[in-house]
Amino acid sequence: MKRIAVFTSGGDAPGMNAAIRAVVRTAVYHGIEVYGIMRGYSGMIKGEFVKLDSASVANTIQKGGTILKSARSQKFMTKEGRQQAFDQLVNHGIDGLVAIGGNGTFTGAMLFEQEFGIPTVGAPGTIDNDLYGTDYTIGYDTAVNTALEAIDKIRDTADSHDRCFFVEVMGRDSGYIAIPCAIGGGAEIVMIPETQMSTEAVVENLKTSWQRSKTSFLVVVAEGEEEGNAHHVAQRVKEAIPELDTRVTIIGHIQRGGSPSAADRMLASQIGIAAVEGLLNGMRNVMAGIVDRKLVYTPFTDTIHKKKLINQSFMRMVEILSV
């Protein structure tokens, strides 16, 4: 393997630049040429390739977003689009790929390898932390701390005005961001897709606390909660408890931006190195990850299809600490 390419795809996540930096410098360390593909699969189809070296990624480890930019490509979902992407890789002499992204990114990479034989090793870059095969994904730690900082400020207002705030955090169909925010932010209730807590249960919980003369509340709602978004849940609670002064805050995309935490920089660097060295060792269709502090390579098919379970002891922590 003499020349590889790296790209980012899907939602941006803090630490993606640290991963790109690690990929580039690991390639240089091993005497391999490395190219960056701009705008993910879309750029691969269009031939947006940029040659990278150590200087190209200097002063990037602390930056949020992705210097290679990201985009979603409908065209890559077609056989014609993937053929065009393959032709571009052949024209640029690319022997292997490092894909930084999430579930959709790896689904595309797996299909691409099956059709055209280009080996790919993935790096888990998503704030959702919902990928099987790694304890933490790149960007997750930063996203949690960003959301928690906002929640701390919201709690000040909730306490000052005796209000109940419903705070919606990101996470797609996973509660991995919501749970540490609820525990670290002192929330009374957390609603996540994995537990299917009903709005009726939330109402009963709040009524019980209200009767104990508690006057301010914080309910953390994961965006993929099956009972609905934070506005929907707050409306139903207000109908059941009219005397409760309710407010809704959706923290939104600030969770995806910002300078990555030390933990995310370390994780991204470790996985970036592992991705390149995995390619050099003949690996393909796998994701590099950290499980129990050990480097592992998980097949894309497992990463895509297996469910990463929530630790139920965390839910018990919320219940105990909210008394």
Buried (B, 14 or more C-beta within 10 A) or exposed (E): BEBBBBBBBBBBBBBBBBBBBBBBBBBBEBEBBBBBBBBBBBBBBBBBBBEBEEEBBEEBBEBBBBBBBBBBBEBBBEEEBBEBBBEBBEEBEBBBBBBBBBBBBBBBBBBBBEEBEBBBBBBBBBBBBBBBBBBBBBBBBBBBBBBBBBBEEBBEEBBEEEBBBBBBBBBBBBBBBBBBBBBBBEBBBBBBBBBEBEBEBBBEBBBEBBEEEBBBBBBBBBBBBBBBBBEBBBBBBBEBBEEBBBBBBBBEEEBBBBBBBEBBBBBBBBBBBBBBBBBBEEBBBBBBBBEEEEBBBBBBEEBBEEEBEBEEEBBEBBEEEBE
